[in-house]
Each structure stands twice: as structure tokens, then as C-alpha cells.
Amino acid sequence: MTYWRPAQTIRIKTLGLHWREGRLLAACVFNDDGTLKGVRPLGGTVEFGETAESALMREFREELGVTATIIGPPLFMENLYHHEGMQGHELLILFPVDLPVERLPATGGFTFYEDSGTACHADWFALDGLDGPNQPSLYPAGLKTRLQSAQTQAI
């Protein structure tokens, strides 16, 4: 089994914020022992010479076989974190996206594959079921608060 570790450089990542019935689409993040550590919106690394928008659309096309439509301005976050004893550092560009719902299961989540062939699991998560005692974390840290603040401002 291959274990994921953070790159030892600053990475620029783009993530998509897709909602279904008040739940956020996110991929599961596991510890080496297989326990669920948290969840993170889907997306990936921005390659040299690629815009964040085109990288996000490429990631959704490659991993889910769907066309993502960006539906709003980006949210920017810096993410300094530790995973299995190693530090990671990312600059994140998060876009609200619309996805063709008929191409994704409505319940129970689904498996998709990274370009490396690694199997990943994604599902829809209610924000109130994340970041609490005995609940998985929402990554990057602080994203839940930013999303709740944006929802409050939209009301």
C-alpha cells in the first residue's frame, strides 16, 4: 500500500465547492491505519502555465468524468498542516462549482481515482457533522467557519 505524504514545497491547489441539498461534496482523508481523519473538497494541483480555473476543470474531468462550471468568485486560503508527522504548505483557491448531478450518485458516496491510480472515496457532508468532537475534520482547517460565514452573509 502507498501512503500519501505532503510535498515538501509550497503547492498551489484549486478545490471545488459543490453542494447538494445543503451538503458539501468532499473526499475522505485517511490516516495510515485506515481511520477517517477528515474530508476535503475535490480538486488538485495547479500545474505550471495553467490557470486555477482550468486546473479545477481538468481535475473534475480526469477524476469524475464530469464538466465543472464555476459559478462564483474564488475564496483564497493558506493551509499549513501536518499529516503523519510531515508538514505541508498549500495556497488554496476554492471555487463554487456546479456539477451535472445526474452523473453523480445522490446518496452513499462513490469511488473515484487520482491520476496515480489511487482509489478515493467521496460523499456529501453536512457542515454541522464536521469539526466537532468525534467528527471528521473539514480540511483545510478554518474552511467550515469561512463557509458558514459566507452562508450567513448570503441570507
C-alpha positions, 0 to 999 in steps of 0.5 A, a space after each residue: 500500500 502507498 501512503 500519501 505524504 505532503 510535498 515538501 514545497 509550497 503547492 498551489 491547489 484549486 478545490 471545488 465547492 459543490 453542494 447538494 441539498 445543503 451538503 458539501 461534496 468532499 473526499 475522505 482523508 485517511 490516516 495510515 491505519 485506515 481511520 477517517 481523519 477528515 474530508 476535503 473538497 475535490 480538486 488538485 494541483 495547479 500545474 505550471 502555465 495553467 490557470 486555477 480555473 482550468 486546473 479545477 476543470 481538468 481535475 473534475 474531468 480526469 477524476 469524475 468524468 464530469 464538466 465543472 462550471 464555476 459559478 462564483 468568485 474564488 475564496 483564497 486560503 493558506 493551509 499549513 498542516 501536518 499529516 503523519 508527522 510531515 508538514 505541508 504548505 498549500 495556497 488554496 483557491 476554492 471555487 463554487 462549482 456546479 456539477 451535472 448531478 445526474 452523473 453523480 450518485 445522490 446518496 452513499 458516496 462513490 469511488 473515484 481515482 487520482 491520476 496515480 491510480 489511487 482509489 478515493 472515496 467521496 460523499 456529501 457532508 453536512 457542515 454541522 457533522 464536521 469539526 466537532 468532537 468525534 467528527 471528521 475534520 473539514 480540511 483545510 482547517 478554518 474552511 467550515 467557519 469561512 463557509 458558514 460565514 459566507 452562508 450567513 452573509 448570503 441570507 
